[in-house]
Amino acid sequence: MAERFVRRRRGSWIGGVCAGIADRLGLPRILVRLLFVLANGAGLVVYLLLWTFTKVEPKK
């Protein structure tokens, strides 16, 4: 079973959304961050929705 998408505590700049997406998809974190920035307003809306409704990874 595939690993679930969660917001990352480590390696995140703001809320861990981009780091979580990058880890889940196997992409570089900077690429995911760049895609959110290039998406302008839509990227901000999607980021805020994911930040609001996505669980944070459990403490280890």
PDB file with one MODEL, atoms N, CA, C and O in Angstrom:
MODEL        1
ATOM      1  N   MET A   1       0.842  -1.185   0.000  1.00  0.00           N
ATOM      2  CA  MET A   1       0.000   0.000   0.000  1.00  0.00           C
ATOM      3  C   MET A   1       0.886   1.247   0.000  1.00  0.00           C
ATOM      4  O   MET A   1       1.897   1.289   0.702  1.00  0.00           O
ATOM      5  N   ALA A   2       0.518   2.247  -0.772  1.00  0.00           N
ATOM      6  CA  ALA A   2       1.308   3.472  -0.883  1.00  0.00           C
ATOM      7  C   ALA A   2       1.234   4.296   0.401  1.00  0.00           C
ATOM      8  O   ALA A   2       0.233   4.290   1.117  1.00  0.00           O
ATOM      9  N   GLU A   3       2.313   4.992   0.658  1.00  0.00           N
ATOM     10  CA  GLU A   3       2.368   5.862   1.818  1.00  0.00           C
ATOM     11  C   GLU A   3       1.389   7.022   1.624  1.00  0.00           C
ATOM     12  O   GLU A   3       1.273   7.568   0.527  1.00  0.00           O
ATOM     13  N   ARG A   4       0.688   7.392   2.694  1.00  0.00           N
ATOM     14  CA  ARG A   4      -0.273   8.493   2.625  1.00  0.00           C
ATOM     15  C   ARG A   4       0.449   9.833   2.578  1.00  0.00           C
ATOM     16  O   ARG A   4       1.578   9.962   3.053  1.00  0.00           O
ATOM     17  N   PHE A   5      -0.204  10.806   2.011  1.00  0.00           N
ATOM     18  CA  PHE A   5       0.330  12.161   1.976  1.00  0.00           C
ATOM     19  C   PHE A   5       0.106  12.816   3.332  1.00  0.00           C
ATOM     20  O   PHE A   5      -1.021  12.881   3.823  1.00  0.00           O
ATOM     21  N   VAL A   6       1.173  13.292   3.921  1.00  0.00           N
ATOM     22  CA  VAL A   6       1.104  14.033   5.191  1.00  0.00           C
ATOM     23  C   VAL A   6       2.021  15.245   5.095  1.00  0.00           C
ATOM     24  O   VAL A   6       2.994  15.253   4.340  1.00  0.00           O
ATOM     25  N   ARG A   7       1.691  16.260   5.870  1.00  0.00           N
ATOM     26  CA  ARG A   7       2.574  17.426   5.939  1.00  0.00           C
ATOM     27  C   ARG A   7       3.793  17.043   6.768  1.00  0.00           C
ATOM     28  O   ARG A   7       3.659  16.406   7.813  1.00  0.00           O
ATOM     29  N   ARG A   8       4.963  17.421   6.314  1.00  0.00           N
ATOM     30  CA  ARG A   8       6.218  17.076   6.982  1.00  0.00           C
ATOM     31  C   ARG A   8       6.583  18.097   8.041  1.00  0.00           C
ATOM     32  O   ARG A   8       6.391  19.299   7.856  1.00  0.00           O
ATOM     33  N   ARG A   9       7.111  17.609   9.150  1.00  0.00           N
ATOM     34  CA  ARG A   9       7.613  18.495  10.198  1.00  0.00           C
ATOM     35  C   ARG A   9       9.040  18.915   9.887  1.00  0.00           C
ATOM     36  O   ARG A   9       9.408  20.076  10.066  1.00  0.00           O
ATOM     37  N   ARG A  10       9.843  17.966   9.419  1.00  0.00           N
ATOM     38  CA  ARG A  10      11.249  18.236   9.113  1.00  0.00           C
ATOM     39  C   ARG A  10      11.404  18.591   7.644  1.00  0.00           C
ATOM     40  O   ARG A  10      10.719  18.027   6.790  1.00  0.00           O
ATOM     41  N   GLY A  11      12.296  19.518   7.349  1.00  0.00           N
ATOM     42  CA  GLY A  11      12.564  19.886   5.967  1.00  0.00           C
ATOM     43  C   GLY A  11      11.522  20.785   5.344  1.00  0.00           C
ATOM     44  O   GLY A  11      11.468  20.929   4.123  1.00  0.00           O
ATOM     45  N   SER A  12      10.696  21.388   6.174  1.00  0.00           N
ATOM     46  CA  SER A  12       9.664  22.260   5.625  1.00  0.00           C
ATOM     47  C   SER A  12      10.028  23.715   5.877  1.00  0.00           C
ATOM     48  O   SER A  12      10.748  24.025   6.826  1.00  0.00           O
ATOM     49  N   TRP A  13       9.535  24.599   5.033  1.00  0.00           N
ATOM     50  CA  TRP A  13       9.803  26.021   5.194  1.00  0.00           C
ATOM     51  C   TRP A  13       8.661  26.694   5.935  1.00  0.00           C
ATOM     52  O   TRP A  13       8.902  27.498   6.835  1.00  0.00           O
ATOM     53  N   ILE A  14       7.426  26.384   5.576  1.00  0.00           N
ATOM     54  CA  ILE A  14       6.281  27.060   6.209  1.00  0.00           C
ATOM     55  C   ILE A  14       5.382  26.018   6.872  1.00  0.00           C
ATOM     56  O   ILE A  14       5.436  25.832   8.088  1.00  0.00           O
ATOM     57  N   GLY A  15       4.565  25.347   6.085  1.00  0.00           N
ATOM     58  CA  GLY A  15       3.600  24.421   6.657  1.00  0.00           C
ATOM     59  C   GLY A  15       3.868  22.960   6.377  1.00  0.00           C
ATOM     60  O   GLY A  15       3.160  22.100   6.902  1.00  0.00           O
ATOM     61  N   GLY A  16       4.864  22.648   5.568  1.00  0.00           N
ATOM     62  CA  GLY A  16       5.193  21.265   5.271  1.00  0.00           C
ATOM     63  C   GLY A  16       4.430  20.651   4.114  1.00  0.00           C
ATOM     64  O   GLY A  16       4.593  19.466   3.823  1.00  0.00           O
ATOM     65  N   VAL A  17       3.595  21.445   3.446  1.00  0.00           N
ATOM     66  CA  VAL A  17       2.791  20.916   2.343  1.00  0.00           C
ATOM     67  C   VAL A  17       3.673  20.516   1.160  1.00  0.00           C
ATOM     68  O   VAL A  17       3.563  19.397   0.658  1.00  0.00           O
ATOM     69  N   CYS A  18       4.533  21.405   0.718  1.00  0.00           N
ATOM     70  CA  CYS A  18       5.392  21.109  -0.442  1.00  0.00           C
ATOM     71  C   CYS A  18       6.344  19.955  -0.146  1.00  0.00           C
ATOM     72  O   CYS A  18       6.586  19.108  -1.007  1.00  0.00           O
ATOM     73  N   ALA A  19       6.879  19.922   1.067  1.00  0.00           N
ATOM     74  CA  ALA A  19       7.774  18.822   1.446  1.00  0.00           C
ATOM     75  C   ALA A  19       7.025  17.491   1.439  1.00  0.00           C
ATOM     76  O   ALA A  19       7.565  16.475   0.999  1.00  0.00           O
ATOM     77  N   GLY A  20       5.790  17.494   1.923  1.00  0.00           N
ATOM     78  CA  GLY A  20       4.983  16.272   1.920  1.00  0.00           C
ATOM     79  C   GLY A  20       4.652  15.792   0.516  1.00  0.00           C
ATOM     80  O   GLY A  20       4.712  14.597   0.224  1.00  0.00           O
ATOM     81  N   ILE A  21       4.301  16.737  -0.351  1.00  0.00           N
ATOM     82  CA  ILE A  21       3.999  16.383  -1.739  1.00  0.00           C
ATOM     83  C   ILE A  21       5.244  15.839  -2.430  1.00  0.00           C
ATOM     84  O   ILE A  21       5.180  14.831  -3.133  1.00  0.00           O
ATOM     85  N   ALA A  22       6.376  16.509  -2.227  1.00  0.00           N
ATOM     86  CA  ALA A  22       7.622  16.071  -2.851  1.00  0.00           C
ATOM     87  C   ALA A  22       8.009  14.677  -2.386  1.00  0.00           C
ATOM     88  O   ALA A  22       8.405  13.841  -3.198  1.00  0.00           O
ATOM     89  N   ASP A  23       7.900  14.418  -1.095  1.00  0.00           N
ATOM     90  CA  ASP A  23       8.225  13.089  -0.576  1.00  0.00           C
ATOM     91  C   ASP A  23       7.285  12.032  -1.144  1.00  0.00           C
ATOM     92  O   ASP A  23       7.723  10.938  -1.498  1.00  0.00           O
ATOM     93  N   ARG A  24       6.024  12.344  -1.232  1.00  0.00           N
ATOM     94  CA  ARG A  24       5.020  11.386  -1.706  1.00  0.00           C
ATOM     95  C   ARG A  24       5.229  11.043  -3.179  1.00  0.00           C
ATOM     96  O   ARG A  24       5.073   9.890  -3.584  1.00  0.00           O
ATOM     97  N   LEU A  25       5.587  12.065  -3.986  1.00  0.00           N
ATOM     98  CA  LEU A  25       5.748  11.856  -5.423  1.00  0.00           C
ATOM     99  C   LEU A  25       7.174  11.544  -5.837  1.00  0.00           C
ATOM    100  O   LEU A  25       7.421  11.200  -6.993  1.00  0.00           O
ATOM    101  N   GLY A  26       8.113  11.659  -4.915  1.00  0.00           N
ATOM    102  CA  GLY A  26       9.504  11.383  -5.228  1.00  0.00           C
ATOM    103  C   GLY A  26      10.162  12.489  -6.052  1.00  0.00           C
ATOM    104  O   GLY A  26      11.058  12.223  -6.854  1.00  0.00           O
ATOM    105  N   LEU A  27       9.719  13.715  -5.854  1.00  0.00           N
ATOM    106  CA  LEU A  27      10.253  14.862  -6.581  1.00  0.00           C
ATOM    107  C   LEU A  27      11.126  15.710  -5.667  1.00  0.00           C
ATOM    108  O   LEU A  27      11.005  15.625  -4.445  1.00  0.00           O
ATOM    109  N   PRO A  28      12.008  16.531  -6.245  1.00  0.00           N
ATOM    110  CA  PRO A  28      12.775  17.456  -5.416  1.00  0.00           C
ATOM    111  C   PRO A  28      11.848  18.494  -4.773  1.00  0.00           C
ATOM    112  O   PRO A  28      10.921  18.988  -5.416  1.00  0.00           O
ATOM    113  N   ARG A  29      12.095  18.811  -3.537  1.00  0.00           N
ATOM    114  CA  ARG A  29      11.235  19.762  -2.822  1.00  0.00           C
ATOM    115  C   ARG A  29      11.242  21.135  -3.470  1.00  0.00           C
ATOM    116  O   ARG A  29      10.209  21.802  -3.519  1.00  0.00           O
ATOM    117  N   ILE A  30      12.392  21.563  -3.966  1.00  0.00           N
ATOM    118  CA  ILE A  30      12.477  22.887  -4.590  1.00  0.00           C
ATOM    119  C   ILE A  30      11.606  22.966  -5.841  1.00  0.00           C
ATOM    120  O   ILE A  30      11.055  24.024  -6.143  1.00  0.00           O
ATOM    121  N   LEU A  31      11.476  21.854  -6.574  1.00  0.00           N
ATOM    122  CA  LEU A  31      10.624  21.830  -7.767  1.00  0.00           C
ATOM    123  C   LEU A  31       9.159  22.018  -7.385  1.00  0.00           C
ATOM    124  O   LEU A  31       8.445  22.790  -8.026  1.00  0.00           O
ATOM    125  N   VAL A  32       8.713  21.327  -6.359  1.00  0.00           N
ATOM    126  CA  VAL A  32       7.323  21.455  -5.916  1.00  0.00           C
ATOM    127  C   VAL A  32       7.059  22.875  -5.418  1.00  0.00           C
ATOM    128  O   VAL A  32       6.009  23.449  -5.706  1.00  0.00           O
ATOM    129  N   ARG A  33       7.998  23.435  -4.681  1.00  0.00           N
ATOM    130  CA  ARG A  33       7.844  24.818  -4.198  1.00  0.00           C
ATOM    131  C   ARG A  33       7.760  25.791  -5.372  1.00  0.00           C
ATOM    132  O   ARG A  33       6.944  26.713  -5.368  1.00  0.00           O
ATOM    133  N   LEU A  34       8.601  25.579  -6.365  1.00  0.00           N
ATOM    134  CA  LEU A  34       8.600  26.435  -7.543  1.00  0.00           C
ATOM    135  C   LEU A  34       7.264  26.349  -8.291  1.00  0.00           C
ATOM    136  O   LEU A  34       6.751  27.366  -8.757  1.00  0.00           O
ATOM    137  N   LEU A  35       6.712  25.165  -8.405  1.00  0.00           N
ATOM    138  CA  LEU A  35       5.416  25.004  -9.078  1.00  0.00           C
ATOM    139  C   LEU A  35       4.301  25.745  -8.342  1.00  0.00           C
ATOM    140  O   LEU A  35       3.427  26.336  -8.977  1.00  0.00           O
ATOM    141  N   PHE A  36       4.324  25.719  -7.021  1.00  0.00           N
ATOM    142  CA  PHE A  36       3.320  26.467  -6.254  1.00  0.00           C
ATOM    143  C   PHE A  36       3.478  27.965  -6.469  1.00  0.00           C
ATOM    144  O   PHE A  36       2.480  28.678  -6.577  1.00  0.00           O
ATOM    145  N   VAL A  37       4.711  28.457  -6.532  1.00  0.00           N
ATOM    146  CA  VAL A  37       4.952  29.882  -6.749  1.00  0.00           C
ATOM    147  C   VAL A  37       4.506  30.289  -8.153  1.00  0.00           C
ATOM    148  O   VAL A  37       3.893  31.342  -8.327  1.00  0.00           O
ATOM    149  N   LEU A  38       4.807  29.470  -9.145  1.00  0.00           N
ATOM    150  CA  LEU A  38       4.439  29.787 -10.522  1.00  0.00           C
ATOM    151  C   LEU A  38       2.931  29.756 -10.747  1.00  0.00           C
ATOM    152  O   LEU A  38       2.435  30.364 -11.695  1.00  0.00           O
ATOM    153  N   ALA A  39       2.203  29.059  -9.890  1.00  0.00           N
ATOM    154  CA  ALA A  39       0.748  28.976 -10.033  1.00  0.00           C
ATOM    155  C   ALA A  39       0.040  30.212  -9.486  1.00  0.00           C
ATOM    156  O   ALA A  39      -1.186  30.297  -9.547  1.00  0.00           O
ATOM    157  N   ASN A  40       0.808  31.182  -8.947  1.00  0.00           N
ATOM    158  CA  ASN A  40       0.277  32.448  -8.432  1.00  0.00           C
ATOM    159  C   ASN A  40      -0.852  32.247  -7.427  1.00  0.00           C
ATOM    160  O   ASN A  40      -0.687  31.516  -6.451  1.00  0.00           O
ATOM    161  N   GLY A  41      -1.988  32.884  -7.654  1.00  0.00           N
ATOM    162  CA  GLY A  41      -3.107  32.842  -6.719  1.00  0.00           C
ATOM    163  C   GLY A  41      -3.682  31.455  -6.535  1.00  0.00           C
ATOM    164  O   GLY A  41      -4.060  31.078  -5.426  1.00  0.00           O
ATOM    165  N   ALA A  42      -3.750  30.693  -7.613  1.00  0.00           N
ATOM    166  CA  ALA A  42      -4.281  29.337  -7.515  1.00  0.00           C
ATOM    167  C   ALA A  42      -3.382  28.470  -6.639  1.00  0.00           C
ATOM    168  O   ALA A  42      -3.869  27.644  -5.867  1.00  0.00           O
ATOM    169  N   GLY A  43      -2.085  28.659  -6.761  1.00  0.00           N
ATOM    170  CA  GLY A  43      -1.137  27.906  -5.939  1.00  0.00           C
ATOM    171  C   GLY A  43      -1.314  28.218  -4.464  1.00  0.00           C
ATOM    172  O   GLY A  43      -1.234  27.326  -3.620  1.00  0.00           O
ATOM    173  N   LEU A  44      -1.554  29.484  -4.157  1.00  0.00           N
ATOM    174  CA  LEU A  44      -1.767  29.887  -2.767  1.00  0.00           C
ATOM    175  C   LEU A  44      -3.047  29.275  -2.207  1.00  0.00           C
ATOM    176  O   LEU A  44      -3.066  28.805  -1.069  1.00  0.00           O
ATOM    177  N   VAL A  45      -4.104  29.280  -2.995  1.00  0.00           N
ATOM    178  CA  VAL A  45      -5.378  28.703  -2.550  1.00  0.00           C
ATOM    179  C   VAL A  45      -5.231  27.200  -2.311  1.00  0.00           C
ATOM    180  O   VAL A  45      -5.685  26.686  -1.289  1.00  0.00           O
ATOM    181  N   VAL A  46      -4.601  26.501  -3.245  1.00  0.00           N
ATOM    182  CA  VAL A  46      -4.402  25.055  -3.105  1.00  0.00           C
ATOM    183  C   VAL A  46      -3.522  24.766  -1.888  1.00  0.00           C
ATOM    184  O   VAL A  46      -3.808  23.853  -1.114  1.00  0.00           O
ATOM    185  N   TYR A  47      -2.454  25.544  -1.724  1.00  0.00           N
ATOM    186  CA  TYR A  47      -1.562  25.359  -0.572  1.00  0.00           C
ATOM    187  C   TYR A  47      -2.329  25.517   0.733  1.00  0.00           C
ATOM    188  O   TYR A  47      -2.202  24.683   1.629  1.00  0.00           O
ATOM    189  N   LEU A  48      -3.118  26.571   0.849  1.00  0.00           N
ATOM    190  CA  LEU A  48      -3.873  26.809   2.087  1.00  0.00           C
ATOM    191  C   LEU A  48      -4.893  25.716   2.351  1.00  0.00           C
ATOM    192  O   LEU A  48      -5.091  25.323   3.501  1.00  0.00           O
ATOM    193  N   LEU A  49      -5.543  25.220   1.308  1.00  0.00           N
ATOM    194  CA  LEU A  49      -6.500  24.122   1.489  1.00  0.00           C
ATOM    195  C   LEU A  49      -5.792  22.852   1.949  1.00  0.00           C
ATOM    196  O   LEU A  49      -6.263  22.170   2.860  1.00  0.00           O
ATOM    197  N   LEU A  50      -4.662  22.536   1.320  1.00  0.00           N
ATOM    198  CA  LEU A  50      -3.906  21.351   1.730  1.00  0.00           C
ATOM    199  C   LEU A  50      -3.377  21.506   3.152  1.00  0.00           C
ATOM    200  O   LEU A  50      -3.381  20.546   3.923  1.00  0.00           O
ATOM    201  N   TRP A  51      -2.928  22.691   3.500  1.00  0.00           N
ATOM    202  CA  TRP A  51      -2.406  22.952   4.842  1.00  0.00           C
ATOM    203  C   TRP A  51      -3.510  22.786   5.886  1.00  0.00           C
ATOM    204  O   TRP A  51      -3.262  22.301   6.990  1.00  0.00           O
ATOM    205  N   THR A  52      -4.725  23.189   5.528  1.00  0.00           N
ATOM    206  CA  THR A  52      -5.849  23.116   6.450  1.00  0.00           C
ATOM    207  C   THR A  52      -6.356  21.689   6.641  1.00  0.00           C
ATOM    208  O   THR A  52      -6.669  21.292   7.764  1.00  0.00           O
ATOM    209  N   PHE A  53      -6.441  20.917   5.568  1.00  0.00           N
ATOM    210  CA  PHE A  53      -7.115  19.623   5.617  1.00  0.00           C
ATOM    211  C   PHE A  53      -6.202  18.398   5.618  1.00  0.00           C
ATOM    212  O   PHE A  53      -6.690  17.268   5.587  1.00  0.00           O
ATOM    213  N   THR A  54      -4.889  18.603   5.654  1.00  0.00           N
ATOM    214  CA  THR A  54      -3.959  17.483   5.631  1.00  0.00           C
ATOM    215  C   THR A  54      -3.373  17.272   7.021  1.00  0.00           C
ATOM    216  O   THR A  54      -3.041  18.229   7.719  1.00  0.00           O
ATOM    217  N   LYS A  55      -3.253  16.029   7.405  1.00  0.00           N
ATOM    218  CA  LYS A  55      -2.669  15.712   8.724  1.00  0.00           C
ATOM    219  C   LYS A  55      -1.167  15.931   8.714  1.00  0.00           C
ATOM    220  O   LYS A  55      -0.510  15.820   7.678  1.00  0.00           O
ATOM    221  N   VAL A  56      -0.637  16.244   9.892  1.00  0.00           N
ATOM    222  CA  VAL A  56       0.803  16.400  10.065  1.00  0.00           C
ATOM    223  C   VAL A  56       1.385  15.037  10.400  1.00  0.00           C
ATOM    224  O   VAL A  56       0.757  14.242  11.099  1.00  0.00           O
ATOM    225  N   GLU A  57       2.610  14.763   9.890  1.00  0.00           N
ATOM    226  CA  GLU A  57       3.227  13.479  10.177  1.00  0.00           C
ATOM    227  C   GLU A  57       3.364  13.298  11.686  1.00  0.00           C
ATOM    228  O   GLU A  57       3.619  14.270  12.396  1.00  0.00           O
ATOM    229  N   PRO A  58       3.203  12.100  12.182  1.00  0.00           N
ATOM    230  CA  PRO A  58       3.332  11.853  13.621  1.00  0.00           C
ATOM    231  C   PRO A  58       4.759  12.080  14.104  1.00  0.00           C
ATOM    232  O   PRO A  58       5.716  11.909  13.349  1.00  0.00           O
ATOM    233  N   LYS A  59       4.889  12.464  15.362  1.00  0.00           N
ATOM    234  CA  LYS A  59       6.222  12.641  15.942  1.00  0.00           C
ATOM    235  C   LYS A  59       6.897  11.297  16.066  1.00  0.00           C
ATOM    236  O   LYS A  59       6.247  10.288  16.338  1.00  0.00           O
ATOM    237  N   LYS A  60       8.220  11.284  15.862  1.00  0.00           N
ATOM    238  CA  LYS A  60       8.956  10.034  15.937  1.00  0.00           C
ATOM    239  C   LYS A  60       9.774   9.993  17.179  1.00  0.00           C
ATOM    240  O   LYS A  60      10.473   9.011  17.426  1.00  0.00           O
TER     241      LYS A  60
ENDMDL
END
